[in-house]
Amino acid sequence: KMGLPMGAVQNALLRDGKDPTIMDLDPEKSVEFQRNSGGKKKKKGKKKGKKTKVEKEKKLKVRRKKLFWNPIDEGKIKKHSIWYKVKGAVDMGKLKYDASEFDSLFTDASNPADKKKKVGAGDSSSGPKQKKSTQVIDGKRGMNGGIILARLKMEYSVIANMVDNMDSGKFDATQLRALQEFLPTDEERQGLDSYIKSASTSDEKKKEAMDDLCACEKYMVAMMVVSESASKFDCMLFQSQFECSLKEIVDEIIKLSNACKEVRTSSRLQKLMAVILTLGNHINTGGTGNLASGFSLDALLKLDEAKAFDKKTSVLQYLVKLLKQNDESLIQFKEELPTVAEAGSVMLDSLSADMKQMKEEVEKVKKTAEKEGNRLRREAKEKNISVAELIAEKADGSNNNDQTDYKDKTPMEVFSLNAEVEMNKALTKTDDVKDSYGEVLEYFGEDEKMPSNEFFGTINKFIANFYAAVEFADKMEAQKLKEEKRAAALQAKHEKKLAAKKAREDAMAGGASEKSAMAASDALSADFTEGGDRPKPTLAAAAAAASLKRRGSKVDAKNGFIAAAVAATKKKAEEKNGPPLGGIAAMAASAAARKKSVNDIGPPAGGIAAAAAAAARKKSD
C-alpha cells in the first residue's frame, strides 16, 4: 500500500527474523487457514488457444508525435483576432513537402516502447533568511558625515538656506540624498540642543562650544533651524530626478506601444502562425478529425522541444524546411517586428505602478510647495515685496533659479504645476498602451491577465529559436552542397580514368597506331626518299621490319622500302645527333633497328611496336 517494492519488504522481514513467504499469501484470507490448507495465491495463467481471425487481422495502431499545445476555444475567437483571419488560409495539401518524410518523422506504426518513470528529486528546503540588522554608531556616523560635507566645500548655513527655499542648486540626487541622510534625528536634536543651551552663557563660550563640534554636528545644528527639512529634501530629490525618471517611463511606454502595433499589423507573422497551426494539426491528427482553431503562444516554444521519431529533427527545424520549400519570405518575419525585442523587458504593470507612485509624489511636492509658498507670501506681504524678491533676499542674491513666470509663486510651486501637466500626459499614454496591449491579447486569444513581458518575452524566445533553426538548416544545406560537389569531382575523375583505359585498349588493338605511324612518316619523308618512283617509307613500316627481323623473317623486295627505312633510322641513331624523329613509333623503330644482327633472337616485339607492325602489315596487304 505504501508503494514499496516486494523485494525490499521481503528483505526487511528476513532481516528482522520473520518469514518472508508470508508476502505470497492472500491478504483476504487468514494466515492460519492458508498455512493449514496450503492455499497460497495462485497466479492466473493465460489460456492457450488459437488466435481468432479478428486478432490476426488486427493492425498496429499508428502513433503520432504530439505537439502539446493549448488549443483556444473556438467560441472565444473574435472576428478581429489573428485566428479568425488565418482560418483555412493554409492547406497542407497544397504545400510542397515530402509526405513520406513527414510520415517517417512524425508517425510510427511500430510498438511503442515502455516509458520509463522518472523519479523526481526531493524539494530542498532552505532555512529562513536572516535579516541583516544595521547598527548606527554616533562616532562612525559623524565621521561619514564629515567626509560627505568636506567634498561639498560649502558653508553649512548656506546649505540650510538652500534647503529652506527648496533650491537644489547644483546638487545632484546623490548629494541631496547624502545630505538628507545626515539630518539630525530627534535624539540627536535633543542632545545638540542641550549642549548649545549649556554653553550659551556668553557668545564667546557658545562660539567655543560650536568650534568643538565635528563637521557633521555643525551641519546638524545649522539644519535644526529649517522647518520640515525632511519634506523639503524629498521635494528637492523628486525635482532632481523627475525629468529623467519620467523620460524613462515614457520611452518604455512608446516601445510597448510600437511593439503592440507591430505584432498586430505584421502580415508575415500572421502567415507564419497560419503555417504553424496547419502543420501542428497535421502532426497531431493527420489533418483530419478534431482540428485546433488556434493555439496559445507558449506552443511556439514547444516547437523546438518536440522531436520527430528520429529523435534528431525538431518540429521547428521541419517548419523552417517547409518555409524554404514554399515561401522563403516568411523566414524574414523578424524584419516586421523591430521593437519587439526591446518590449520584452517592459512590464506594463510595473510602469503603471511607477506612474501611480510618481503622481502621488507630485501631489506631495505640490502640497509642500504650496505650504511653503503661503508662508513666504505672508512674509513678503509684511515686507511689501514679491515672493521672488524675498527668496533672493534670503539667498543673499545668489538665487539663480528663474524657472518661474509668476512673481507670487515659488520655484518649487512652478515645478509642481509643470510636473503635474507632464504627468497627466504620461498617464494618458499609459492608458492608451493598456488598451492597445489588451487588444493584442484578444487578437492572439491569450488570457487578459498575461503580463506584457511574458507575452513579448515568449515571442523573443521563439524568434531566437527560429533563427537558430534557420542557421542550422543553412549549415546543413552548405554541407550537402559541398558533399555533392565532392561526389561530382570523384565521378568525373573516375570517368576520366575509364576513358584513358579505353584509349589504351584501343591503341593495343591497332586502332590508333597506324594513324600515329603515318604522322611520323610525314615528318621523316625527307630523310628516307631516294627516288621519285619509290614509295615513301613509313615509320610503321620500319617498326614492322624490325619486328620481322626479330622473328627471323626475311624482308623481300616487295618490302624493300622497309629495309631502307630501317637502315636510315639505324644510321640516324648511330650518328647520335639526337633522339629519333617522330614520336613513340619512331622510337620503337629505332630501338628495333639497333639490333646487332637480323638473326638476333629475342622476345617477341610487343606494346606499341607490335601495334605499329600489325598496322603496317594490314596496310601492305
C-alpha positions in Angstrom: 0.0 0.0 0.0 2.9 2.3 0.6 4.4 1.7 -2.8 7.4 -0.3 -1.6 8.9 -2.9 -3.9 8.1 -6.5 -2.9 11.8 -7.5 -2.7 12.5 -4.7 -0.3 9.7 -5.8 2.0 10.9 -9.4 2.0 14.5 -8.4 2.7 13.3 -6.4 5.7 11.3 -9.3 7.0 14.3 -11.6 6.6 16.5 -9.1 8.4 14.1 -9.0 11.3 13.9 -12.8 11.5 10.4 -13.1 10.0 9.2 -15.4 7.3 9.3 -13.6 4.0 7.0 -16.1 2.4 4.0 -14.5 4.2 4.0 -12.0 1.4 2.9 -14.7 -1.0 -0.3 -15.3 0.9 -3.7 -13.9 0.1 -4.4 -10.8 2.2 -8.1 -11.5 2.1 -7.8 -14.8 4.0 -6.4 -15.7 7.3 -2.8 -16.8 7.7 -3.8 -19.9 9.7 -6.2 -21.1 7.1 -3.7 -20.7 4.3 -0.9 -22.3 6.3 -3.0 -25.4 7.0 -4.6 -25.8 3.6 -1.6 -24.5 1.6 -3.9 -22.0 0.0 -1.5 -19.6 -1.5 -2.3 -17.0 -4.1 -2.5 -18.7 -7.5 -1.4 -16.8 -10.4 -3.8 -16.9 -13.1 -2.3 -18.3 -16.2 -3.1 -17.3 -19.7 -5.3 -19.7 -21.6 -3.7 -21.0 -24.6 -5.7 -21.1 -27.7 -5.7 -20.3 -31.3 -5.9 -16.7 -32.3 -9.2 -15.7 -33.8 -9.5 -14.2 -37.2 -10.1 -10.8 -35.8 -6.9 -10.9 -33.7 -4.9 -12.0 -36.7 -6.2 -9.1 -38.8 -5.8 -6.6 -36.1 -3.5 -3.8 -37.3 -0.9 -2.0 -35.2 -2.2 1.4 -34.1 -0.3 4.3 -35.8 1.4 6.5 -33.2 1.7 10.2 -33.9 4.1 12.7 -32.4 2.1 15.1 -30.3 2.6 18.9 -30.3 1.3 19.6 -26.8 -0.1 23.0 -27.3 -3.1 24.6 -25.6 -5.9 25.0 -28.2 -8.0 28.1 -27.9 -11.8 27.6 -27.6 -13.3 28.4 -31.0 -16.1 30.2 -29.2 -13.6 32.7 -27.7 -12.1 33.6 -31.0 -13.2 37.1 -32.1 -13.7 38.3 -35.7 -10.7 40.7 -35.5 -8.4 38.1 -34.0 -5.5 36.5 -35.8 -7.0 33.0 -35.6 -10.2 34.2 -37.3 -8.2 35.8 -40.1 -5.9 32.8 -40.7 -8.7 30.1 -40.5 -8.3 28.0 -43.6 -5.6 30.2 -45.0 -3.1 27.4 -45.4 -3.9 24.0 -46.8 -1.3 21.3 -46.1 -2.3 19.5 -49.2 -1.2 22.5 -51.3 2.1 22.9 -49.6 5.3 21.5 -51.2 6.6 18.8 -48.9 7.7 15.2 -48.9 4.8 13.2 -47.4 6.9 10.1 -46.8 9.5 12.1 -45.0 6.7 13.7 -42.9 5.3 10.3 -42.0 8.7 8.9 -41.1 9.4 11.9 -38.8 6.0 12.3 -37.1 4.2 8.9 -37.3 5.2 5.5 -36.1 3.4 2.2 -36.8 5.7 0.1 -34.5 5.0 -1.0 -31.0 5.7 1.9 -28.5 8.5 1.3 -26.0 7.7 1.3 -22.4 8.0 4.7 -20.8 10.4 5.0 -18.0 9.2 6.7 -14.9 11.3 9.5 -13.8 11.9 9.8 -10.1 11.6 13.5 -9.1 14.2 14.9 -6.9 13.1 15.9 -3.5 12.5 19.5 -2.8 15.3 21.1 -0.9 14.2 23.4 1.8 16.2 26.3 2.7 16.2 27.8 6.1 14.7 31.2 6.7 16.9 34.1 5.7 18.2 36.1 8.5 17.6 39.8 8.2 20.7 41.9 8.3 20.5 44.4 11.2 22.1 47.7 10.9 23.6 49.4 14.0 24.3 53.1 13.8 27.3 54.3 15.9 27.5 58.0 16.6 31.2 58.2 16.1 31.1 56.4 12.8 28.1 58.5 11.7 29.9 61.7 12.5 33.0 60.6 10.5 31.0 59.6 7.4 29.0 62.8 7.5 32.2 64.8 7.8 33.6 63.1 4.6 30.4 64.0 2.6 30.4 67.6 3.8 34.1 68.0 3.1 33.5 67.2 -0.6 30.8 69.8 -0.9 33.0 72.7 0.3 30.1 74.9 1.2 29.1 76.7 4.4 26.5 74.8 6.4 24.4 77.9 6.8 24.2 78.3 3.0 23.1 74.7 2.6 20.5 75.2 5.3 19.2 78.3 3.5 19.0 76.4 0.1 17.0 73.6 1.8 14.7 76.1 3.4 13.9 77.6 0.0 13.9 74.1 -1.7 16.6 75.2 -4.1 18.7 72.3 -5.1 21.2 74.5 -6.9 24.0 72.3 -8.4 23.4 69.4 -6.1 22.7 66.1 -7.8 20.4 63.4 -6.5 23.3 61.5 -4.8 24.5 64.6 -2.9 20.9 65.5 -1.8 20.3 62.0 -0.6 23.5 62.1 1.4 22.7 65.4 3.0 19.2 64.1 3.9 20.8 61.0 5.5 22.7 63.2 8.0 19.7 65.3 9.1 19.6 65.2 12.9 17.3 62.6 14.5 15.0 63.5 17.4 17.6 62.1 19.8 20.5 63.9 18.2 18.4 67.1 18.0 17.8 67.0 21.8 21.4 66.2 22.6 22.7 69.1 20.4 20.1 71.5 21.7 21.0 70.7 25.3 24.7 71.1 24.5 24.2 74.5 22.9 22.0 75.8 25.7 24.5 74.7 28.4 27.2 76.7 26.5 25.1 79.8 25.8 26.1 81.7 28.9 28.0 84.0 26.7 28.7 84.4 22.9 32.3 83.6 23.4 31.6 80.3 25.2 28.9 79.5 22.6 31.4 80.1 19.8 34.0 77.8 21.6 31.4 75.1 22.1 30.4 75.2 18.4 34.1 75.0 17.4 34.5 71.9 19.5 31.8 70.1 17.4 32.7 67.9 14.5 31.7 68.9 10.9 28.7 66.6 10.9 27.4 68.0 14.2 27.8 71.6 12.9 25.8 70.7 9.9 23.1 69.2 12.1 22.9 72.4 14.2 22.5 74.5 11.1 19.7 72.3 9.8 17.8 72.4 13.1 16.5 75.9 12.2 15.0 74.6 8.9 11.3 73.7 9.3 10.2 70.4 7.8 13.6 69.8 6.4 13.0 66.2 5.6 9.9 67.0 3.4 11.8 69.8 1.7 14.6 67.3 0.9 12.0 64.9 -0.6 10.8 67.7 -2.9 14.3 68.6 -4.0 15.1 64.9 -4.6 12.0 64.4 -6.6 12.6 67.6 -8.6 16.2 66.5 -9.5 15.1 63.0 -10.7 11.7 63.9 -12.2 12.7 64.7 -15.8 15.0 61.6 -16.1 12.5 59.2 -14.4 9.5 60.4 -16.5 11.5 60.2 -19.7 12.5 56.5 -18.9 8.8 55.6 -18.3 7.6 57.4 -21.4 10.3 55.7 -23.5 9.2 52.3 -22.2 5.5 53.2 -23.0 6.5 54.1 -26.5 8.4 50.9 -27.0 5.5 48.8 -25.8 3.0 50.8 -27.9 5.1 50.3 -31.1 5.5 46.5 -30.3 1.8 46.1 -29.9 1.2 47.8 -33.3 3.9 45.6 -35.0 2.6 42.2 -33.9 -1.0 43.2 -34.9 0.0 44.5 -38.4 2.7 42.1 -39.4 1.5 40.1 -42.4 4.4 37.7 -42.3 3.8 36.9 -38.7 0.2 36.2 -39.5 1.0 33.9 -42.4 3.7 32.2 -40.3 1.2 31.5 -37.5 -1.2 30.0 -40.1 1.5 27.6 -41.3 2.3 26.6 -37.8 -1.3 25.9 -37.0 -1.8 23.8 -40.1 1.5 21.9 -39.5 0.6 21.3 -35.9 -2.9 19.9 -36.8 -1.3 17.7 -39.5 1.2 16.3 -37.0 -1.4 15.7 -34.3 -4.3 14.4 -36.4 -3.0 13.9 -39.9 -5.1 16.9 -41.0 -8.5 15.3 -40.2 -10.7 15.0 -37.2 -10.7 17.4 -34.3 -8.6 20.2 -35.6 -7.4 23.1 -33.4 -8.6 26.6 -34.4 -5.7 28.3 -32.7 -3.1 27.8 -30.0 -1.6 29.8 -27.1 1.8 31.4 -27.6 3.6 29.0 -25.3 3.3 26.4 -28.1 5.8 28.4 -30.1 8.5 27.4 -27.6 7.4 23.7 -27.7 8.2 23.6 -31.5 11.9 23.5 -30.7 11.4 20.9 -27.9 9.2 18.4 -29.8 11.3 15.9 -31.7 10.4 13.6 -34.5 10.7 9.8 -34.2 14.3 10.1 -35.4 15.0 11.9 -32.2 17.0 14.5 -34.1 14.6 16.6 -36.2 12.6 19.1 -34.2 9.2 20.4 -35.4 10.8 23.9 -35.6 13.6 22.6 -38.0 10.9 20.9 -40.1 8.9 24.2 -40.1 12.0 26.0 -41.5 12.4 23.4 -44.2 8.8 23.7 -45.1 9.1 27.5 -45.4 12.2 27.2 -47.6 10.3 25.0 -50.0 7.2 27.1 -50.1 7.6 30.8 -49.0 11.1 31.9 -48.0 9.9 35.5 -47.4 8.2 34.3 -44.1 11.7 33.4 -42.8 12.4 37.1 -42.5 9.3 37.9 -40.4 11.6 39.5 -37.8 12.0 42.5 -40.1 8.5 43.5 -39.4 9.0 43.3 -35.6 11.9 45.8 -34.9 10.7 46.9 -31.5 9.5 43.5 -30.1 13.0 42.7 -28.8 13.1 45.8 -26.6 9.5 45.4 -25.5 10.4 42.0 -24.0 11.9 43.7 -20.9 9.0 46.1 -20.4 6.5 45.3 -17.6 3.2 47.2 -18.2 2.1 46.6 -14.6 5.4 47.9 -13.3 5.0 51.1 -15.5 1.5 51.6 -14.2 2.8 51.3 -10.6 5.6 53.7 -11.2 3.3 56.2 -12.8 0.9 55.9 -9.8 3.8 56.5 -7.4 5.1 59.5 -9.4 1.6 61.0 -9.4 1.4 60.6 -5.6 4.8 62.2 -5.2 3.8 65.1 -7.5 0.8 65.7 -5.2 3.0 65.5 -2.2 5.5 68.0 -3.6 2.7 70.3 -4.7 1.2 70.4 -1.1 4.7 71.0 0.4 5.4 73.7 -2.1 2.1 75.4 -1.6 2.5 75.3 2.2 6.0 76.9 2.0 4.8 79.4 -0.7 1.9 80.5 1.6 4.4 81.1 4.4 6.7 83.1 2.1 3.8 85.1 0.7 2.7 86.2 4.1 6.3 87.2 5.0 6.7 89.0 1.6 3.4 90.8 2.2 4.6 92.1 5.5 7.7 93.4 3.9 5.7 94.7 0.9 7.9 92.8 -1.6 7.3 89.9 -4.0 8.0 86.3 -3.2 10.8 86.2 -5.8 12.4 89.2 -4.1 12.1 87.6 -0.7 13.7 84.4 -1.9 16.6 86.4 -3.5 17.0 88.4 -0.3 17.2 85.2 1.8 19.8 83.8 -0.6 21.8 87.0 -0.4 21.3 87.5 -4.2 22.7 84.0 -5.0 19.4 82.5 -6.2 19.8 81.9 -9.9 16.5 79.9 -10.2 14.5 81.8 -12.8 12.0 79.0 -13.7 9.0 80.9 -12.5 7.0 83.1 -14.7 4.9 84.0 -11.7 6.2 86.6 -9.2 3.9 85.3 -6.4 4.9 81.6 -6.8 8.0 79.9 -5.5 10.2 77.9 -8.0 9.0 74.6 -6.4 5.4 75.6 -6.8 6.0 76.3 -10.5 7.9 73.0 -10.9 5.0 71.1 -9.2 2.5 72.7 -11.6 4.6 71.8 -14.7 5.2 68.3 -13.4 1.5 67.8 -12.9 0.9 68.7 -16.6 3.6 66.3 -17.8 2.3 63.6 -15.5 -1.2 63.9 -17.0 0.2 63.5 -20.5 2.2 60.4 -19.5 -0.8 58.9 -17.7 -2.9 59.3 -20.9 -0.2 57.5 -22.9 -0.2 54.7 -20.2 -3.9 54.3 -20.5 -3.6 54.1 -24.3 -0.9 51.4 -24.2 -3.0 49.4 -21.7 -5.9 49.4 -24.2 -3.5 48.6 -27.1 -2.0 45.7 -25.2 -5.4 44.4 -24.2 -6.3 44.3 -27.9 -3.2 42.4 -28.6 -4.1 39.7 -26.0 -7.5 39.5 -27.5 -6.0 39.3 -31.0 -3.9 36.3 -30.1 -6.6 34.8 -27.9 -4.5 35.0 -24.7 -5.5 35.5 -21.1 -6.3 39.1 -20.4 -4.1 39.0 -17.2 -1.0 37.8 -19.1 1.9 40.2 -18.2 3.4 42.1 -21.2 6.9 41.0 -20.5 5.8 37.4 -20.6 3.9 37.9 -23.9 6.8 39.6 -25.7 9.4 37.5 -23.9 7.8 34.4 -25.4 7.9 35.9 -28.9 11.5 36.9 -28.5 12.4 33.4 -27.3 10.6 31.9 -30.3 12.5 34.3 -32.6 15.8 33.2 -31.2 14.9 29.5 -31.5 13.6 30.1 -35.0 16.7 31.7 -36.4 18.9 29.2 -34.7 17.0 26.6 -36.7 17.4 28.6 -39.8 21.2 28.8 -39.2 21.2 25.0 -38.7 19.3 24.5 -41.9 21.7 26.7 -43.9 24.7 24.9 -42.4 23.2 21.5 -43.4 22.5 22.8 -46.9 26.0 24.1 -47.4 27.4 20.8 -46.1 25.1 18.9 -48.5 26.2 21.1 -51.5 29.9 20.5 -50.6 29.4 16.7 -50.5 27.6 16.8 -53.8 30.5 18.8 -55.4 33.0 16.3 -54.0 31.0 13.4 -55.3 30.8 15.0 -58.7 34.5 15.6 -58.8 35.2 12.0 -57.8 32.8 10.8 -60.5 34.5 13.0 -63.2 37.9 11.6 -62.1 36.6 8.1 -62.3 35.1 8.6 -65.8 38.4 10.2 -66.9 40.3 7.1 -65.8 37.9 4.8 -67.6 38.3 6.9 -70.8 42.1 6.7 -70.6 41.9 3.0 -70.1 39.7 2.5 -73.1 42.0 4.6 -75.2 44.9 2.4 -74.3 42.9 -0.7 -75.1 42.0 0.8 -78.5 45.7 1.6 -79.1 46.7 -2.0 -78.3 44.1 -3.2 -80.8 45.8 -1.2 -83.5 43.1 1.4 -83.9 45.5 4.3 -83.2 48.9 3.0 -84.1 48.6 3.3 -87.9 47.5 6.9 -87.6 50.5 7.7 -85.4 52.9 5.9 -87.8 51.6 7.8 -90.8 52.0 11.1 -89.0 55.6 10.2 -88.1 56.2 9.1 -91.7 55.4 12.5 -93.0 57.9 14.0 -90.6 60.7 11.7 -91.8 59.9 11.7 -95.5 62.9 13.9 -96.5 65.4 11.5 -94.9 64.0 8.3 -96.5 63.1 9.4 -100.0 65.7 8.1 -102.6 63.7 8.4 -105.9 60.5 9.9 -107.2 59.1 6.4 -108.2 59.9 4.8 -104.9 57.1 5.0 -102.2 57.9 6.9 -99.1 58.7 4.6 -96.3 56.7 5.0 -93.1 57.7 4.5 -89.5 55.1 1.9 -89.3 57.0 0.0 -92.0 60.3 0.5 -90.1 58.7 -0.9 -87.0 57.3 -3.8 -89.0 60.7 -4.6 -90.4 62.3 -4.6 -87.0 59.6 -6.9 -85.7 60.0 -9.3 -88.7 63.8 -9.4 -88.3 63.5 -10.3 -84.7 61.2 -13.1 -85.6 63.8 -14.4 -88.2 61.6 -13.4 -91.2 63.1 -12.3 -94.5 62.4 -8.8 -95.9 61.6 -9.4 -99.5 61.7 -7.0 -102.5 58.1 -6.0 -102.0 59.0 -4.5 -98.8 62.3 -3.1 -99.8 61.4 0.3 -98.7 61.1 -1.2 -95.2 64.7 -2.1 -95.2 65.6 1.4 -96.4 63.6 2.8 -93.5 65.3 0.5 -91.1 68.8 1.5 -92.5 68.0 5.2 -92.4 66.7 5.0 -88.9 69.7 2.9 -87.8 72.1 5.4 -89.5 70.5 8.4 -87.8 70.7 6.7 -84.4 74.4 5.9 -84.9 75.2 9.5 -85.7 73.9 10.4 -82.3 72.5 13.7 -83.5 69.6 13.4 -81.1 66.6 11.3 -80.4 64.9 9.6 -83.4 62.4 11.7 -85.2 58.7 11.2 -84.9 57.1 10.2 -81.6 56.8 6.8 -80.0 56.5 4.9 -83.2 59.9 6.3 -84.4 61.5 5.4 -81.1 60.2 1.9 -81.3 61.5 1.5 -84.9 64.9 2.9 -83.9 65.1 0.6 -81.0 64.4 -2.4 -83.2 66.9 -1.3 -85.8 69.8 -1.1 -83.3 69.8 -4.9 -83.0 73.3 -6.3 -83.9 72.0 -8.8 -86.4 68.8 -9.5 -88.2 69.0 -13.1 -86.9 69.2 -12.0 -83.2 66.9 -14.0 -81.1 64.8 -12.0 -78.5 61.4 -11.8 -77.0 58.6 -11.1 -79.4 58.1 -7.4 -80.0 55.2 -6.1 -78.0 53.5 -3.0 -77.0 53.3 0.0 -79.4 56.0 -1.5 -81.7 53.8 -4.6 -82.2 50.8 -2.5 -82.8 52.7 -0.4 -85.4 53.9 -3.6 -87.1 50.4 -5.0 -87.3 49.1 -1.8 -88.7 51.9 -1.9 -91.4 51.2 -5.4 -92.4 47.5 -4.7 -92.6 48.2 -1.7 -94.9 50.6 -3.7 -97.1 48.0 -6.5 -97.6 
